[in-house]
Amino acid sequence: MRLRANHSIPEVRARMRNRLLTRTARRKATAVHYKAIAARLGPSVIGFALLLFPVLALAQDTVAPTTGESTLPPRGENAGNYNVVQSWEFGYRFATVGGDDGKYRSDVNYGNGVRLLSSYLTVNSRNGQGRYFDDLSLTTQGLGNDPYQAVTFRIGKNRLYRYEALWRSNAYFNPGLTVAEGEHLENTTYQWQDHDLTLFPQDWFRLRAGYSRTVQNGPALTTEQEFDPLGGVFPLFRDTREEFNEYRVGADIVLKSFHLSVLHRWEYFKDDTTDNLNETEQEAGASGMTVLNGFTRAQPYRGNTPGWLVNLGANYKWIAVNGRFTWAGGRGDFVQNQTAFGVNAVGSAQNVQTIVTGNGDRPVISGDFNFTLFPSSRLSLTNNTSVSNTRMIGNNFYEQFDTATSAVQTLNFQFLGVLLITNSTDLRYRFSPKLDAFVGFRYSDRQIRSTENAAVPGGPFEGISAEQSNQVKAGVAGVSWTPIGNLRVHLETEIGRNSNPFTPISLRNYNVIRSRVEYRKRNYSLGGGYQESYNNNSILITAYSSHSRTYTANGSWTAKPWLSIDGSYSKLHLDTVGGITYFAGSATPTNGESIYISNIHAANLGLRFPLTSRADLYVGYNITKDTGDGRASSVLPTATPAGQLLYSVQTFPLTYQTPLVRFSVKLTSKIRYNIGYQYYGYHEEFGLLSVDQSYRAHTGYTSLLWSF
């Protein structure tokens, strides 16, 4: 403390002592004041206040677990030099399903069984000087029998280290398209894990290391068509086995106005999936009956991708710059060995062996540089330039040998390259604290080159090289306005033009409008938005256009100190029209239109309030409804068979709704009992090819939440 010339050291000490006495007296008076308020309100009102928190209404809410509710005091309990907060929710989940069980499993997939619904543990040093760690946390969800399980673990010591780990498991079930008649499906399990270690996390120099792993295993069904383009289609059993591993090390330098990050990673991928025929199959094709006596396919793949990532940034008073560079040197080797034998549609014996081999390099280089200038407190200019170059280079051979006819077919692919350069510039000006606007320009140039069969002289595609490029130019503008203190309005638009789109659905002549309005008061908030996008594209082989409109509205209201309500609504309209050419039982192509129309309405509402000082109730409702184009049936009696098929897939009206209710009561100082029920209802007005995937499910749980 620096002394003034006219104050002596004893005087300064006396003033400091008086200030401390004044602060102590204020704290005592405040404590007495709050005790008096508590005595007037009574324990029931205080109990209500302890149970309050904002309602969360999600579009896909789940009735369990009972997150956020603990029987411990908010600050937990102390154990030595650490503070501990923990809770564990054990329970039983039940489900009964009627209708299409496969569709239910692909959407929800909850079943019966005992499980650890959720758990939460934090241990923090009270003075920031723990012996081995200063903070530790562990959270789990759905362990035991849930199809979706997760574990998160974090531990760290100030200025020394920080370690984070995440493990997830997803029981994935996909019944396949209805047109596959049950012969395409997957019943696999995905498992992810990520590990990250940082040394000296609060210092100017940091070291990082990490490891990630993803595994997919499980049975599946697929199909194969043999022995000619009009032959039978046979179901095959698939044993899915895929694995991905990544190792990474890096370092960060963080100074006052400068930061540098460098990361080196190694990625390894392998696929050992196999397909097999379990027994002899006979299938009728367009040209007659085909018999498949045996089929095996092994398709091992090995790939590795080393890579570098560099990020450099600096911030000064009038400029901020940032640059990023990435390089990945992908390398892959694959072999596919397939054998099929049987009888074709005309009764001839068949024994076909197909071998596909190849190796390829896929180097990817990308970088971008952006800077922002601040000429004044009201004006800012931002520019970003990005370059990406992706190449696929290698010798890839497709060879098919027919032992019955000794015929050999060979194809080769050698090179594909994509070069993309983009640039964007934005100018923003703040006219006043309540009004600012921006304008911008976007430009991109993409070039695609390919070479096929260059290494096979005399082949059907000898020396074929192709090159195509396009440029996209777009302008953007927007404004943010606060006409009054609690009302905020945002508007922006984008208009773009593409000189040569690559695919029918690529953006060509497109317009986008976005808007948002928000109004907030002390105990309620209201908001709404509108977005429209229109794309008109015509390429050499066909035409395409799409139009989408999105309307949103949301609101929240704290009606009473113990009651909150949240709700939202959105509508998404989409219509697309494109040209289509098909062969309907004839060698002559037929031209038509591919049309799709969707009108999706989604709404959700959540309400939570305490019933007593020990019990509370939550009620929620979510609904999603696609009204399609308003038709009542997919049948068009006067159409040809091909026209009837196209008409039946133009729209898919359906309704998906899920109301839920949950009751929770505090039994003791450490135990809370919870029970919940949730209904899932999925209804299709008419299914694809008359296949109705509608289902209804009654699910729920009962549990005990134990905090200690």
LOKE-628338 format. One record per residue (C-alpha): residue in three letters; x, y, z. Coordinates in steps of 0.2 Angstrom, whole numbers, plus 5000, padded with zeros to 4 digits. Example, Ala and Ser with C-alpha at 12.3 -4.5 7.8 and 13.67 -1.06 7.14 Angstrom:
REM residues 2
ALA506249785039 SER506849955036 
***
This chain:
REM residues 708
MET500050005000 ARG500750174995 LEU500650315009 ARG500050485005 ALA501250625011 ASN500050695024 HIS499650525032 SER500750435045 ILE500850245047 PRO499850235063 GLU498450335055 VAL498350215040 ARG498350065051 ALA496850145061 ARG495850175045 MET496149995039 ARG495549925056 ASN493950035055 ARG493549965038 LEU493649785044 LEU492549815058 THR491249905047 ARG491249755035 THR491049625049 ALA489549725056 ARG488749735039 ARG488949545037 LYS488149515054 ALA486649635050 THR486349545034 ALA486349375042 VAL485049435055 HIS484049505041 TYR483949345031 LYS483549245046 ALA482049355050 ILE481449335032 ALA481549145033 ALA480549145049 ARG479149245041 LEU479049145025 GLY479048975034 PRO479948815029 SER478648765015 VAL479048915004 ILE480948895006 GLY480748715001 PHE479848764986 ALA481248884981 LEU482548754983 LEU481648644971 LEU481548774957 PHE482548774941 PRO482048824923 VAL481048694912 LEU481948614898 ALA480848564884 LEU481748464871 ALA481148404854 GLN481648224859 ASP481448224878 THR481748064888 VAL480748024904 ALA482347964913 PRO483547994921 THR483048114934 THR484448244931 GLY484748394941 GLU483848324957 SER484948284972 THR484648264990 LEU486248334996 PRO486448515000 PRO486948624985 ARG488748634992 GLY488948454995 GLU489948385010 ASN491748415015 ALA493048265017 GLY494748325023 ASN495348455010 TYR494048414997 ASN492248454994 VAL491248304988 VAL489548304978 GLN488848144972 SER487248054967 TRP486747884960 GLU485147834952 PHE484747654951 GLY483147594943 TYR482147484931 ARG481547534914 PHE480047444905 ALA479347454888 THR477947374878 VAL477847394859 GLY476447364847 GLY476547384828 ASP478147384819 ASP479547334831 GLY480947364819 LYS480447544817 TYR480247574836 ARG482047504838 SER482747614825 ASP481947764833 VAL481947734852 ASN482547554856 TYR482247564875 GLY481847394883 ASN481647314899 GLY482947294913 VAL483847354928 ARG485247484925 LEU486147634932 LEU485147764925 SER486347904929 SER487647954941 TYR488648114946 LEU490248134956 THR491348294959 VAL492848304971 ASN493648474972 SER495048534983 ARG494448674995 ASN496048784994 GLY496648734976 GLN498148644983 GLY497648454983 ARG499048324984 TYR498748224968 PHE497248324960 ASP496248484963 ASP494648434953 LEU493848264948 SER492248224940 LEU491348074934 THR489648064926 THR488747914918 GLN487147884909 GLY486147724905 LEU487447594911 GLY486947414911 ASN485547394898 ASP485147554890 PRO485447564871 TYR486347724873 GLN487747724887 ALA489047854891 VAL490347884904 THR491348054906 PHE492848064917 ARG493948224921 ILE495348244933 GLY496648384935 LYS497848474946 ASN498148664944 ARG499648714933 LEU500148534931 TYR498948424921 ARG497248394915 TYR496548224909 GLU494848204900 ALA494048034895 LEU492448004886 TRP491647824882 ARG490047804873 SER489047654866 ASN487647654854 ALA486547494850 TYR486147534832 PHE484747454824 ASN484147494806 PRO482747394798 GLY483247454781 LEU482147524767 THR480347454766 VAL480747414747 ALA482047284753 GLU480647174761 GLY481647144776 GLU483247094767 HIS484247244772 LEU484547284790 GLU485947314803 ASN486047264821 THR487747334826 THR488547414841 TYR489547574840 GLN490747614853 TRP491847774855 GLN493147824867 ASP494247984868 HIS495748024879 ASP496548194880 LEU498048234892 THR498648414894 LEU500248464903 PHE500348634911 PRO498648684906 GLN498648864914 ASP500448904908 TRP501048994892 PHE501748834885 ARG500648674885 LEU500948494879 ARG499448394873 ALA499248204869 GLY497748104865 TYR496947944858 SER495347904850 ARG494547734845 THR492947684836 VAL492347514834 GLN490747444825 ASN490347254826 GLY488747154824 PRO487647054811 ALA486847134796 LEU485947074780 THR486247134763 THR485847074745 GLU486747024729 GLN486147004711 GLU486746864701 PHE487146804687 ASP486546944675 PRO485747114676 LEU484047034676 GLY484446894687 GLY483846854705 VAL484246954721 PHE484846844735 PRO484946884754 LEU486646874762 PHE487246874780 ARG488547004784 ASP489747004798 THR490247184801 ARG491947224809 GLU492647394807 GLU493947484818 PHE494747664819 ASN496147724830 GLU496947894831 TYR498547944840 ARG498948134842 VAL500248244851 GLY500348434851 ALA500948594859 ASP500248764862 ILE501048934865 VAL499949064872 LEU500549244875 LYS499649404878 SER499249444860 PHE499949284851 HIS499449104851 LEU500148954841 SER499548774841 VAL500348624833 LEU499648454832 HIS500248294824 ARG499048144822 TRP499147964815 GLU497447884810 TYR497247694806 PHE495747614799 LYS495347434795 ASP493847344789 ASP493647154790 THR491847134785 THR491346974776 ASP489746924767 ASN489146744766 LEU487646634759 ASN486946524773 GLU486046404762 THR485546374744 GLU484346504737 GLN483146514722 GLU482546684716 ALA481546734701 GLY482246874691 ALA481546964675 SER482346834664 GLY481846674674 MET482346574689 THR484146594696 VAL484946474709 LEU486346524720 ASN487246374728 GLY488646464736 PHE489346644739 THR490746714749 ARG491546884749 ALA493046944759 GLN493447134758 PRO494847174769 TYR495447364769 ARG496847444778 GLY497147634778 ASN498247754787 THR498247944787 PRO499648044796 GLY499248234797 TRP499848404804 LEU498748544810 VAL499448714813 ASN498448864820 LEU499249034822 GLY498449194828 ALA498749364835 ASN497749504842 TYR498149694842 LYS497249854845 TRP496749884827 ILE496949714819 ALA496649524823 VAL497449394812 ASN497249204811 GLY497949074800 ARG497648884799 PHE498548744789 THR498148564788 TRP498948414779 ALA498448234778 GLY499248104769 GLY497947964767 ARG498547794761 GLY497447644758 ASP497647464752 PHE496147354749 VAL495747174741 GLN493947114737 ASN493846924733 GLN492146864728 THR491546694723 ALA489846644717 PHE489246484709 GLY487546414704 VAL486346414689 ASN485846564679 ALA484046594673 VAL484246484657 GLY484946334666 SER486846354663 ALA488046324677 GLN488946474683 ASN490546494693 VAL491146684694 GLN492546744703 THR492846934705 ILE494447014712 VAL494547194716 THR496347254721 GLY497047424723 ASN498047554733 GLY497947734733 ASP498547894741 ARG497448034746 PRO498448184751 VAL497448334757 ILE498148504759 SER497048644766 GLY497448814773 ASP496548974777 PHE497049154782 ASN495849284789 PHE496049454797 THR494949584804 LEU495349774804 PHE494649894816 PRO494850064809 SER493750144822 SER492650084836 ARG491150084824 LEU491850004809 SER492649824806 LEU493249734790 THR493449544789 ASN494249454775 ASN494549264774 THR495449164760 SER495448974760 VAL496248844749 SER495948654748 ASN496748534737 THR496148344738 ARG496948214726 MET496648024725 ILE498047944716 GLY498347754714 ASN498147594704 ASN496447514706 PHE495947364696 TYR494247284694 GLU494447104687 GLN493046974684 PHE493346804678 ASP492046684673 THR492646504673 ALA491146444663 THR491546554648 SER493346604652 ALA492846784650 VAL493846914658 GLN493347094661 THR494547234668 LEU494347414673 ASN495547534680 PHE495447704689 GLN496947814692 PHE496747994697 LEU495448114704 GLY495848294710 VAL494748434718 LEU495448604720 LEU494448734729 ILE494848914732 THR493649024742 ASN493649204748 SER492449314758 THR492449494763 ASP491249574776 LEU491049754781 ARG490149794797 TYR489649964804 ARG488850014820 PHE487750164817 SER487250174836 PRO487250054851 LYS485550004844 LEU485849984826 ASP487249894816 ALA487249834798 PHE488449724787 VAL488749684769 GLY489849554761 PHE490449464745 ARG490849274743 TYR491749194729 SER492349014726 ASP493248924712 ARG493148734711 GLN494148624698 ILE493848444696 ARG495048324686 SER494948134684 THR495948004674 GLU495247834670 ASN496047674663 ALA497647764658 ALA498747614663 VAL497747484652 PRO498147514633 GLY496747464622 GLY495447454637 PRO493647524634 PHE494047684643 GLU495847704638 GLY496547874641 ILE494947954647 SER495248124656 ALA493948244661 GLU494048414669 GLN492648534675 SER492648694685 ASN491348814691 GLN491348984700 VAL490049034714 LYS489749224717 ALA488649274731 GLY488249444740 VAL487549454758 ALA486849594768 GLY486049614785 VAL485549724799 SER485249704818 TRP484149834827 THR483549864844 PRO482149984843 ILE481749974861 GLY482649904876 ASN481949734876 LEU481549704857 ARG482949644845 VAL482649624827 HIS483949534815 LEU483749524796 GLU484949464783 THR484849394765 GLU486049304752 ILE485949294733 GLY487149174724 ARG487549124707 ASN488448964701 SER489248964683 ASN489248774681 PRO488448664695 PHE489148484695 THR487548394700 PRO485648424698 ILE485448464716 SER486948584718 LEU486548764721 ARG486448874705 ASN485349024706 TYR484849034724 ASN484149164736 VAL484049154755 ILE483149264768 ARG483449244787 SER482549344800 ARG482349334819 VAL481349434832 GLU481649424851 TYR480749514865 ARG481249484884 LYS480549544900 ARG480949504918 ASN479749354919 TYR479449304901 SER480249304884 LEU479549284866 GLY480449244850 GLY480049204832 GLY480949184815 TYR480749154797 GLN481949084784 GLU481649054765 SER482848964753 TYR482548944734 ASN483648854722 ASN483448844703 ASN484648734694 SER484648674676 ILE486148564669 LEU486348484653 ILE485448314657 THR484048374668 ALA483248524678 TYR482948544697 SER482248664709 SER481948674727 HIS481048794739 SER481048784758 ARG480248894771 THR480448884790 TYR479348974803 THR479848964821 ALA479149034838 ASN479649004856 GLY479149074873 SER479549054891 TRP478549124906 THR478949114924 ALA477149134930 LYS477549114949 PRO479149104959 TRP478748914959 LEU478148884941 SER478948894924 ILE478248854907 ASP479248834891 GLY478548804873 SER479048814855 TYR478348784838 SER479148764820 LYS478548734803 LEU479648674789 HIS478948674771 LEU480048594757 ASP479548554739 THR480748494726 VAL480548454707 GLY481748374696 GLY481848284680 ILE482048094679 THR482347964666 TYR481847784669 PHE481647614660 ALA479947534663 GLY479947364655 SER480647434639 ALA482247474631 THR481547644627 PRO481847774641 THR480447874648 ASN480648054654 GLY479648114669 GLU479748224685 SER480348174702 ILE479248274715 TYR479348284734 ILE478248384745 SER478448404764 ASN477548514777 ILE478248474795 HIS477448544810 ALA478448524827 ALA477848584844 ASN478448554862 LEU477848604879 GLY478648574896 LEU477948614914 ARG478648584930 PHE478048634948 PRO478248574966 LEU476748484974 THR477448504991 SER479148544999 ARG479648364996 ALA478848314979 ASP478748384962 LEU477948344945 TYR478548364927 VAL477348354912 GLY477948374894 TYR477248344877 ASN478148344860 ILE477348314843 THR478048314825 LYS476748304811 ASP477148304792 THR475548344783 GLY476348314766 ASP475348384751 GLY473648364759 ARG473248204750 ALA472248064759 SER472947914749 SER474447874739 VAL473347774726 LEU473147854709 PRO471947744699 THR472147814682 ALA474047814682 THR475147684673 PRO476147564685 ALA477647674683 GLY476647834686 GLN475847754701 LEU477447714709 LEU478147884706 TYR476547964713 SER476647854729 VAL478347914734 GLN478048104732 THR477548134750 PHE477448044766 PRO476248114779 LEU476548054796 THR476348094815 TYR477548064829 GLN477048114847 THR477748074864 PRO476948144880 LEU477748104896 VAL477548134915 ARG478748114929 PHE478448114948 SER479848134961 VAL479748134980 LYS481148154993 LEU481048005005 THR482548045017 SER483948165017 LYS484948055005 ILE483547964995 ARG482348014982 TYR481047904974 ASN480647934955 ILE479347864943 GLY478947914925 TYR477947864910 GLN478247904892 TYR477147864877 TYR477847854859 GLY476647854845 TYR477147844826 HIS475847834813 GLU476047844794 GLU474547894784 PHE475147774770 GLY476747684769 LEU477947654755 LEU477347514744 SER475947484756 VAL477147444770 ASP476547524786 GLN477847554799 SER476747634812 TYR476947584830 ARG476547634848 ALA477547604863 HIS477247624882 THR478847654891 GLY479347714909 TYR480447684923 THR480547684942 SER482147724952 LEU482947774968 LEU484147924968 TRP485447904982 SER486548054987 PHE487848025000 
***
